């Protein structure tokens, strides 16, 4: 998912921007812009993208015997 070629443009993970805070990005072309913004100069940088949090494991209703072989 992180290295998908068909990614929706977003300033928060563009190679031309630096994250200031959760809502703003300092863009080399446009200056300070919204993190959710987009422009035609978008260059995807997968290292700037935060992966989604893993799902929480729900263990209610299970006992140790359910996991024994």
N, C-alpha and C positions, 0 to 999 in steps of 0.2 A: 504494500500500500504506500509506503513512504517513497519508493523509487518508481512509481507509476509515471509513464511518459505523458499521459493525458491528465494533467493536474489542473485544477481551477486556479487561475492567477489570484494571488493574495499578497499584499505588501509585507505581511508579517514573516513570510518565508521566501522573500525575493533576495537574490544575491546583491542587489544594489541598495539595500536598506539595512539599517541597524536599529534594533528594537530599543526604544527609549523606556517605555513602560508597557503595560498590558494593552493600552488603547492607541499608542502612537509609535510611529516608525520614522526615523530620519532617513529620507531617500536622497541619493546622490543627484537625481534629476529634478525632483519636485519639492525638496525640502521636507518639512514635517508634515506627514500625512497620517490618515487613519490606518490602523493595523489591518482592517478588513478591506481597504481600498485596493484598486487594481489599475494598471495602465498598460499600454502597448509595449513598454520596455521591460516587461516582466522577464526575469531570468530565474528559474527554479533552483534553489539551493536546499537539498534534502537535509543537510545538517542543521538548518535553522528551524525545521519543522518539529514540533513536539508530538510524539506519538500518543494515541489515546491511552487512557489508563486501563489496565487490565480489569476484567470483570471480577467482582468480589465473590469468593467461594462461600456458598451458603451451606453450612454444615448442620443446621438444625434438623432434627428428625433422623439423624444417622447415629449409629453406634459403632464401637470398634469392631464388632462382629461383621458389619457390612463391608469392611475393608480387609478382612482376613481371608487368606487363601485356604 
